[in-house]
């Protein structure tokens, strides 16, 4: 009897062990589940690798610093002769002296129109013949008006010297201001515009007298500095309202550098008289003479009241 019980107990123990072994065996995956398992396993591996890899901040790559380049046009600072700081009543902004020009071209000017408010612009050939003339009424503004003129020309030669001459007059028809810019004219090619430099200033500087001053005693004393346009003499005159000279002097200079001068203009009148003090210089290269402007290359004037 005991022997049967032991046999039964042994069988039960073996059955229990087999049952546990069967329960612990892995469950086989069906073929449809394999891709999902692979994907999940890959994600787990990546997650583990990321967790084990320390965070690395991105490295900044610094580009070399580039200097900023200004797109503004270069500003030309004009130079001027010692003592000359008064802007000319007619000062040409462009083109500058000896610019090479082809037709058409733009002329830019800052000017104070004369009392007549009539401005005359002439483009002259090398002999003084008029290639183009413009007349324009410009309101008189004492700080100046900007004007732009479009000039055209035709010349037979390939090139020749030329002159831009601008003039104004007072109400009585006397020249109030005149200025000239020498240029080069070309029938073909391209333009080359030079800066105006110091040619924006008046060429006459007077000491102790200004526009509208009163003069007494029969003598006008003049002292100052003058920058000649060329080697020609400078004529100094007192012009009556009808344009006739009441007194005149001729100044000669050595060369075209700025020079000091001192002179007197005696006059005789019987009553207070308005006169125009005038400095003028001629252009000896012009063979064609204008009926009104003659061969003038530069004229500077101011009004004075003459008393006996």
Secondary structure, 3 states (H helix, E strand, C coil): CHHHHHHHHHHHHHHHHHHHHHHHCCCCCCHHHHHHHHHHHHHHHHHHHHHHCCCCCCCCCCCCCCCCCCCCCCCCCCCCCCCCCCECCEEEEECCCCCEEECCEEEEEEECCCCCCEEEEEEECCCCCEEEEEEEECCCCCCCEEEEEEECCCCCCCEEEEEEEEEEECCCCCEEEEEEEEEEEECCCCCECCCCHHHHECCEEECCCCCCEEECCCEEEEEEEECCCCCCCEEEEEECCCCCEEEEEEECCCCCCCEEEEEEEECCCCCCEEEEEEEEEECCCCCCCECCCECEEEEEEEEEEECC
